[in-house]
Amino acid sequence: MTVAQCRTALLLALLILEFACRTGGTAPAAPANQAYHAHVITSDDIARCGATDVWEVLKRLSTTARTTEAYDGQPKRLESKRGHTSLYLQDDPTVYIDGVPLDDIRQLRQIGASDVDSIEEMGSVEATAYYGTNSNAGVILIHSRSKGAG
């Protein structure tokens, strides 16, 4: 490979990466193909665990995130179970509720467990592939029952 070809390949890779970063904030629908792997917490799982809100569901059933609470029991942090990265990157999974990114994890205490249809948890590889490089710690997709009712 010549120097010119290497430069062209590098430029193309940077353009693709820039495009992915610009579109990483959007929340596309989860793909329905065989390559997609996610841990799904169903409404039956939620009912069986006895949780009253989404924070409790994640605390009891999440396979990709670890919960940390403040002294008063309020959600403090939702972090990836895979450990911290060596670089300064976002270490917390990104949470979406019906496709809308969640600003504050304390809001998970305000969503009743009975209002949730399912919760999908993506690991870092799938999350980065479908949601961009800002999702390197994973993605949690919460699907409410009210979304399908309308």
N, C-alpha and C positions, 0 to 999 in steps of 0.2 A: 504494500500500500504506500502510495507516495505521500509526501507532506501535504499536498493540495487535497488529496482525498481524505486524509485524516482531519484536516481543518473543516472540510465540508461535512464530514460525519459528525464532528464535534458541534458544529453550528446547528446542524439538524437536531441533534440530541438536546441542545440547549433550548431551541425553539419549542420542541415537544414538551420539555420540562416546564417552560414558562407558561405554555398554554394550559398544562395540567394544573399548575398553581393558580392560574386565574379562574379556572372553572372548578377548582376544588371546593369552593364554598357552596356550590349547588348540591342539592340532595337528590340524585337520580334514584329511580326505583331499583330495588335490589334485583339483580339478574336472576332469571329462572333457568340457567343452564347447569350442567353437571359440574362445572369447575368451581361453582360458588359453594363455599363451606361456611356455615354459621351455626352457632349453638342457639337453638330456639327454645325459649321458655313459653310454654303454651298457657292458655287460660286455665286449663285443668291443673297444671303444675302450680300456678299461682294460687288457685283455690285450695289445693292440698297443703301448701306451706303455711297457710294461716296468716299471712301478712296483711296489714291494713292499708299500706301505701306502697308506692313503687320503690322508695328507698329501702324498705324492709324486704321487698322481693329481691332486689339486687344484693342486699346484704346476705340473704339466705341462699339464693340460687345461682348467683352469677359465677361463671367459670372463668371469666376473663378480667374481672375488675374486683378490687379490694376496696371496701368502704372504711372511711375514718370519720369519726364523729367528734364534735366539740364536747366540752364538759356538760353542756345542757342537752345533749342528745341530738342537736341539729347536725345535718350533714356538713362535713368539713371538706372532705376530699374523696374523689373517686379515682383511684389510680390503677394502672395496669398491673396484673399479677406477674407479668414477665420480668419485672424489675426495672430499675432506672437505666437510662441510656448513658453512654459515656460522654456524649455531646449534649449541649443545651438544646433540648427539643421539648416539645409539649409531651409530658409523660402521662397525661390524663386522657382516658378515652373520650371521644366526642359523643355527645348524647343528642339524638334527634327524637322529637315527638311528632309523629305523623309528618315527617319530612322537614320539620322546622328545628333548627339547632337550638339547644337549650342554653340560656345565658348563665343561669345560676343553679347549681345542683340542689340548693335548698328547696327549689320548686318541686323536687321529686317527693317531698313529704306532703305536698298539697294534692297529689294525684292519687286517688283511691285505687287500690289493687283491683277492685271489681270493675273499674273503668277500663282496664287494659285487656286487649284481645291477645296480644303476644309481644314478646320481647326477643329481638334477634341480637346476638352478640357476635361481632366479627373480630377476628384477630388482626394483627398489624398488617399481614400480607394482603388479605382481602380488602381491608379498610383502605389501605394506601392505593390499591388498584382501582377501587370504585369511587373513593371520595377524595383522593389526592394526597399529597405529601404532608399536609397538616393533620392527617388522621393516622399517623404512624403508631400511635398507642392503642389503636382499635376504635371501633364504633359500636355504639349501642343504639339500636332502632326500636323505639317504643311505638306500638300500634294500638291506638285506643279503639274502644268499641263504638264510640260516637262517630268516628270517621265513616264507618260503613253504614250507619243508620240513616245518613242524610242522603 
